[in-house]
Amino acid sequence: MDRIYMSRVPGSERIHVEIQVNEIADLLDDFAPDADAFEATKNLHRILTDAYRVFAPELAPPSEGDQMS
């Protein structure tokens, strides 16, 4: 996560974090939201999981849909 961009424009405050592909697995290992986690936390976890499936499909965890089958 070498590049972090911040917008400080009033009404549009946000951050953009560039995450290297090799950091995704580490984040997923450390970051497993509980059922009572905030929706933003669950969304971020979903984004990381989806990205990992794209970059390393043979290593990525199964999707929620895969687990239901």
Secondary structure, DSSP 8 states (H G I E B T S, - for coil): ---EEEE--TT--EEEE---HHHHHHHHHH----TTS-HHHHHHHHHHHHHHHHH-TTTS---HHHHH-
